[in-house]
Amino acid sequence: MDETPHDTGARPEKKPFKLDIDFDAVELLGDATLSASDLHSTTPIPKAKGTTGTVSKTGALRPPVNKAQPYRVQTAQRPMSAASRKNKLMQTLASMSVVIAVVAACTLALSYFGISVMRDILAIGRENAKTDETTIVLEADLSTADVIHILKENKLIHQEALCNLYFDFLQFMKARNAGIKTSELKTPEYLSGTYVLTGNLGLEEMLDAFKGAPKTAETVSLTFPEGYTAGQIMEKVAKYKVQRADVLQSSMNTAAFNYAFLQGLDLSGRYFKYEGYLFPDTYQFYLEENSTSVVTKLMDNFQSKWSEEYAARAAELGFTVDDVITLASIIQKEAGNKEQMRDISGVLHNRLNNPADFPYLDCDSTRDYVTNNIATRMDDASAQYYYAIYNTYVCIGLPRGPICNPGTDAIEAALNPKKHDYYFFQHDKYKKLYLSETKTEHDKITYKLVSEGIAQ
């Protein structure tokens, strides 16, 4: 029979509350927040077989302890105030603004750089700059890098380094297409002289202009008669749209020409630097041809005409090439026809060989050369300088240089004068030639021609 204890009125003995916490158990609480109620109300409860841990007051089973990790307790973060959130937002917006500004700046810089390169190489965006002209003077023996640098200095391109790189790429492609090495390509040669470039040209077009490459396949045939002056040649070249006269003259004065007949030649003081060496003939020119190329064609022709026989004969006379051409230019202008040339040459040689009695050649053509070809391009005070060095009524012996571009007949007459004793000559208005040995005879002939109304 069961015995039930009777209530004796005594209060049951209180057992002390005991809470065991293993601080090495990281998985006991995990990332959960441990509240005060959990600390004070957790009591041991029977455990299911095979489980470890404790049960909270709510009956939730705590996860088993993993003693390999240290115990961590995370505390709840304090909520962010409105001011803090506003500050953080402003900081974020400021950072984003900086990033956007940097990206925009880089984009603009790259865009400008790209457009600038396209303008330099392909002249994109420069189609309306045909009237913008820049005058460039090239010296002899310049490399492509030198020429590109000059273009940069004259503000015709802006990206010098990339233009050089682009040219190297073109050379590479040319070599590749030809099946050769880049080093085996012919080095580009740029003609010295004066060039006028318009603003609508790209890099290749400008480089081609310096090489003398034609801008068009259209050509024109021009004939320059014997005795044409440099000024007349330039006017005709300009009239038929081969090249502007001012550009052609500038090239004559600035270009470097390495011809044997020019060696040792004193060109100082001459108004048209190469007057006398622009050989009169018929030529084929491209429209808008390179100015130096135009001059080169004429001077190449002179070089082919100046033979070894001419040089040997000039040496016999004690003449330089320039002496012969200067004398021939006077003969060309003074003679009425080919037959008169050797007679007039004889008169001039006689005077040159007797400077004590005849220091001056007294040829009207030398004075007229200044009057008609030089003085019209300047004021009277400046023209006096050229009268002093060309007008053979005031300058002793031969003038400073040729007064026109003589042909073969005049050159041969200068080299082979007719031997006689005449020191004077003149023409009537029909171009008939009169020769005299003395000034008295000369004056009598002059009086007769005037009285008959046929004086020139």
C-alpha positions in Angstrom: 0.0 0.0 0.0 1.3 3.2 -1.0 2.3 5.5 1.8 1.7 9.1 1.2 3.7 11.6 3.2 1.6 13.9 5.3 1.9 17.6 5.1 3.6 18.5 8.4 3.3 22.2 7.7 7.0 22.6 7.2 8.1 24.5 4.1 10.2 22.5 1.6 13.9 23.1 1.5 15.0 25.7 -1.1 17.6 24.5 -3.5 20.0 27.0 -4.9 19.5 28.1 -8.6 22.4 27.0 -10.7 23.2 28.2 -14.3 26.1 26.7 -16.1 27.4 28.6 -19.2 30.2 27.3 -21.2 31.9 30.4 -22.7 33.7 28.3 -25.2 30.5 27.4 -26.9 30.2 29.7 -29.8 27.3 27.8 -31.4 25.3 27.9 -28.2 24.0 31.3 -29.0 25.3 31.7 -32.5 24.7 35.2 -33.8 21.5 35.6 -31.6 21.3 38.2 -29.0 21.3 36.9 -25.4 18.7 38.7 -23.3 18.6 39.0 -19.6 15.5 36.9 -19.3 17.3 34.1 -21.0 20.2 34.4 -18.5 17.9 34.3 -15.4 15.3 31.7 -16.5 17.2 29.0 -18.1 16.8 25.7 -16.2 18.1 22.3 -16.8 15.5 20.0 -18.4 15.7 16.5 -19.4 17.5 16.0 -22.6 16.6 13.8 -25.4 18.9 11.0 -26.0 21.9 12.0 -28.1 21.5 15.7 -27.5 23.4 18.2 -25.5 22.6 21.7 -24.4 20.0 23.5 -22.4 16.4 24.5 -22.9 15.2 28.0 -22.3 12.1 29.0 -20.4 10.2 29.0 -23.6 11.1 25.5 -24.2 13.4 26.2 -27.2 16.3 23.8 -27.5 19.6 25.6 -27.6 22.0 24.4 -30.3 24.8 22.0 -29.2 28.0 23.5 -28.0 31.0 23.6 -30.4 34.0 23.9 -28.1 36.4 24.6 -31.0 35.5 28.2 -31.2 35.5 31.0 -28.6 32.2 32.4 -27.4 31.0 35.6 -28.9 28.3 37.9 -27.8 27.0 40.5 -30.2 25.2 43.5 -29.0 22.5 45.3 -30.9 23.6 48.4 -32.9 22.2 51.7 -31.9 19.8 53.1 -34.5 21.4 55.9 -36.7 20.1 59.4 -36.1 18.5 61.5 -38.9 21.4 63.9 -38.9 23.9 61.0 -39.3 21.9 59.5 -42.1 21.8 63.0 -43.8 25.5 63.4 -43.4 26.2 60.0 -44.8 23.9 60.7 -47.8 25.7 63.9 -48.5 29.1 62.3 -48.4 27.9 59.6 -50.8 26.4 62.2 -53.2 29.7 64.2 -53.0 31.7 61.1 -53.9 29.4 60.3 -56.7 29.7 63.9 -58.1 33.5 63.7 -58.1 33.4 60.4 -59.9 30.9 61.7 -62.5 33.0 64.9 -63.0 36.2 62.9 -63.5 34.5 60.6 -66.0 33.0 63.5 -67.8 36.4 65.3 -68.0 38.1 62.2 -69.3 35.4 61.7 -71.9 35.7 65.3 -73.1 39.5 65.1 -73.2 39.4 61.9 -75.2 36.7 63.3 -77.5 38.8 66.5 -78.1 41.9 64.4 -78.6 40.1 62.1 -81.1 38.6 65.0 -83.1 41.9 66.8 -83.2 43.7 63.7 -84.6 41.0 63.3 -87.2 41.3 66.9 -88.2 45.1 66.6 -88.5 45.1 63.4 -90.5 41.9 63.5 -92.6 41.0 67.2 -92.4 37.6 66.3 -91.1 35.8 69.5 -90.0 38.1 71.7 -92.1 36.2 71.5 -95.4 35.3 75.2 -95.2 38.9 76.4 -94.6 39.9 76.7 -98.3 40.5 80.4 -98.0 42.7 80.1 -94.9 46.3 80.2 -96.3 49.6 79.6 -94.6 52.9 80.3 -96.3 55.6 77.7 -95.5 59.3 77.8 -96.5 61.1 74.5 -96.6 64.8 74.2 -96.5 66.7 71.4 -98.3 67.2 67.8 -97.0 64.4 67.8 -94.4 63.1 64.5 -93.0 59.4 63.7 -92.6 59.6 64.3 -88.9 61.2 67.8 -89.7 58.4 68.6 -92.0 55.7 67.5 -89.6 57.3 69.6 -86.9 57.2 72.7 -89.2 53.5 72.0 -89.8 53.0 71.9 -86.0 54.8 75.2 -85.6 52.6 76.8 -88.2 49.4 75.4 -86.5 48.4 73.3 -89.5 48.4 70.2 -87.2 48.1 69.8 -83.5 49.0 66.2 -82.6 52.6 66.0 -83.8 53.4 62.7 -82.2 50.4 60.9 -83.6 51.0 62.3 -87.0 54.5 60.9 -87.0 53.0 57.6 -85.8 50.4 57.7 -88.6 53.1 58.3 -91.2 55.1 55.3 -89.9 51.9 53.2 -90.2 51.5 54.3 -93.8 55.1 53.3 -94.5 54.6 50.0 -92.8 51.5 49.3 -95.0 53.3 50.3 -98.2 56.2 48.0 -97.4 53.8 45.2 -96.5 51.9 45.6 -99.8 55.2 45.6 -101.7 56.5 42.6 -99.8 59.6 44.4 -98.6 60.9 45.7 -95.3 60.1 49.2 -94.2 63.8 50.1 -94.2 63.9 49.2 -97.9 61.3 51.9 -98.9 62.6 55.0 -100.6 63.0 57.8 -98.2 60.5 60.6 -99.1 62.2 63.7 -100.6 60.7 67.1 -100.0 61.4 69.9 -102.4 62.8 73.1 -100.8 61.0 76.3 -101.5 57.9 78.3 -100.6 54.5 76.7 -100.3 51.1 78.2 -99.7 48.8 75.6 -97.9 45.1 76.0 -97.4 43.4 75.0 -94.2 41.3 72.2 -95.7 44.3 69.9 -96.3 45.0 66.7 -94.3 48.4 65.4 -93.4 49.0 63.3 -96.5 47.9 66.1 -98.8 50.3 68.5 -97.2 53.2 66.1 -97.4 52.4 65.3 -101.0 52.4 69.0 -101.8 56.0 69.2 -100.6 57.0 66.3 -102.7 55.8 67.9 -105.9 53.1 65.4 -106.3 50.4 66.7 -108.7 47.0 67.6 -107.3 45.2 66.8 -110.5 45.8 64.8 -113.7 44.9 67.8 -115.8 47.9 69.3 -117.6 48.6 72.4 -119.8 51.3 73.0 -122.4 53.1 76.4 -122.1 55.7 77.9 -124.4 58.1 80.6 -123.2 59.8 82.4 -126.1 63.5 83.3 -126.0 64.0 86.5 -124.1 61.2 86.0 -121.7 62.0 87.5 -118.3 61.3 85.7 -115.1 58.4 88.1 -114.5 56.8 87.2 -117.8 57.2 83.5 -117.1 55.6 83.8 -113.7 52.7 85.8 -115.2 52.0 83.2 -117.8 52.2 80.3 -115.3 49.7 82.1 -113.1 47.4 82.9 -116.1 47.0 79.2 -116.9 46.5 78.2 -113.3 49.7 76.3 -112.9 50.9 78.2 -109.9 50.5 81.7 -108.4 53.1 84.2 -109.5 54.0 85.4 -105.9 54.5 81.8 -104.8 56.7 81.0 -107.8 58.9 84.1 -107.2 59.2 83.2 -103.5 60.3 79.7 -104.4 62.9 81.1 -106.8 64.3 83.2 -103.9 64.1 80.5 -101.2 64.5 77.1 -102.8 67.9 75.5 -102.8 69.0 74.1 -106.2 72.2 72.0 -106.5 73.1 72.5 -110.1 76.8 72.5 -111.2 76.3 75.7 -113.2 75.3 77.5 -110.0 78.4 76.5 -108.1 80.3 79.6 -107.0 77.7 81.9 -108.5 77.1 85.2 -106.6 73.4 85.7 -106.6 73.3 88.6 -104.1 71.5 91.7 -105.1 69.5 90.2 -107.9 65.8 90.9 -108.0 64.9 87.6 -109.7 67.4 85.2 -108.3 67.5 82.7 -111.2 66.9 85.1 -114.0 68.7 83.8 -117.1 68.5 80.1 -116.1 64.8 79.5 -116.7 65.4 78.0 -120.2 62.9 79.2 -122.8 61.1 76.2 -124.3 57.7 74.4 -124.3 56.7 72.6 -121.1 53.9 70.4 -119.8 52.7 71.4 -116.4 50.0 70.1 -114.1 47.4 72.5 -112.9 48.3 73.8 -109.4 51.7 72.2 -109.7 54.3 72.5 -107.0 56.1 75.9 -107.4 59.6 74.4 -106.9 58.7 71.6 -109.4 57.9 74.3 -112.0 61.2 76.1 -111.5 63.0 72.7 -111.5 61.7 71.8 -114.9 63.0 75.0 -116.4 66.4 74.7 -114.7 66.8 71.0 -115.6 66.3 72.0 -119.2 69.0 74.7 -118.9 71.4 72.1 -117.4 70.8 69.8 -120.3 71.5 72.6 -122.8 74.7 73.8 -121.1 77.1 71.4 -122.7 80.8 70.6 -122.1 81.6 72.5 -125.3 80.0 75.6 -123.9 81.9 75.3 -120.7 85.2 74.8 -122.5 84.6 77.8 -124.8 83.7 80.0 -121.8 87.0 79.0 -120.1 88.9 80.0 -123.2 87.3 83.5 -123.1 87.9 83.8 -119.4 84.2 83.8 -118.7 82.1 82.2 -116.0 78.8 80.6 -116.8 77.1 83.6 -115.4 79.2 86.0 -117.6 78.1 84.1 -120.7 74.4 84.0 -119.8 74.4 87.7 -118.7 76.0 88.7 -122.0 73.7 86.4 -124.0 70.7 87.9 -122.3 71.7 91.4 -123.5 72.3 90.0 -127.0 68.9 88.3 -127.0 67.2 91.6 -126.1 69.2 93.8 -128.4 69.3 91.7 -131.6 66.5 92.1 -134.1 67.0 88.5 -135.4 69.4 85.6 -135.2 71.7 86.9 -137.9 72.5 90.1 -136.0 73.5 88.3 -132.8 77.1 87.6 -133.6 77.7 91.2 -134.8 76.2 92.6 -131.6 78.2 90.1 -129.6 81.4 91.4 -131.3 80.6 95.0 -130.3 80.1 94.0 -126.7 83.2 91.8 -126.5 85.2 94.7 -128.0 84.0 97.0 -125.3 84.6 94.5 -122.5 88.1 94.0 -123.8 88.8 97.7 -123.8 87.5 99.0 -120.5 89.8 102.0 -120.3 88.1 103.6 -123.4 84.7 101.9 -123.1 83.9 101.2 -119.4 80.1 101.1 -120.1 78.2 98.8 -122.5 75.6 101.5 -123.0 72.7 99.1 -123.8 69.1 100.4 -123.6 67.8 96.9 -122.8 69.6 96.9 -119.4 67.9 100.1 -118.4 64.6 99.0 -119.7 64.8 95.8 -117.8 64.7 97.7 -114.5 62.1 100.1 -115.8 59.7 97.5 -117.0 60.3 94.5 -114.7 61.6 95.8 -111.4 60.7 99.4 -110.8 57.0 98.7 -111.2 57.1 96.4 -108.2 58.5 99.0 -105.7 58.9 102.7 -105.0 61.3 105.0 -106.9 63.9 105.1 -104.1 64.2 101.3 -103.9 64.3 101.1 -107.7 67.4 103.3 -107.8 69.4 100.5 -106.3 68.6 98.2 -109.2 69.3 100.9 -111.8 72.7 101.2 -110.3 73.6 97.6 -110.7 71.7 96.7 -114.0 71.7 99.9 -116.1 74.9 99.7 -118.2 74.8 103.4 -118.8 75.9 103.8 -115.1 77.4 100.4 -114.1 80.8 99.4 -115.4 81.1 96.2 -117.5 78.4 93.5 -117.3 75.3 94.1 -115.1 74.8 92.3 -111.9 73.1 89.4 -113.6 71.1 88.4 -116.7 68.2 90.6 -117.8 66.2 87.8 -119.5 66.3 84.1 -120.3 68.3 83.7 -123.5 67.9 80.9 -126.0 70.6 78.7 -127.6 71.3 81.1 -130.5 72.1 84.0 -128.1 74.2 81.8 -125.9 76.2 80.6 -128.9 76.6 84.1 -130.1 78.0 85.2 -126.7 80.5 82.4 -126.9 81.4 83.0 -130.6 81.4 86.8 -131.3 82.1 88.0 -134.8 85.5 89.6 -135.0 85.4 93.2 -136.2 86.4 96.7 -135.0 83.0 98.1 -134.2 82.2 99.6 -130.8 78.7 101.0 -131.5 75.4 99.7 -132.9 71.9 100.8 -133.2 68.6 99.9 -135.1 66.0 101.8 -137.0 62.3 101.2 -136.4 62.4 98.3 -138.9 65.0 96.5 -136.8 67.8 97.1 -139.4 71.2 97.0 -137.7 73.8 99.8 -138.0 77.4 99.3 -136.8 80.0 102.1 -136.1 83.7 102.1 -135.1 83.6 105.6 -133.5 81.2 107.8 -131.6 81.2 110.3 -134.4 80.1 107.8 -137.0 77.4 106.5 -134.6 76.0 110.0 -134.0 75.9 110.7 -137.8 73.8 107.6 -138.3 71.6 108.6 -135.4 71.0 112.0 -136.9 70.2 110.5 -140.3 67.7 108.0 -138.9 66.0 110.8 -136.9 65.8 113.1 -139.9 64.2 110.3 -142.0 61.8 109.5 -139.3 62.8 105.9 -138.9 64.8 106.1 -135.7 63.9 103.4 -133.2 
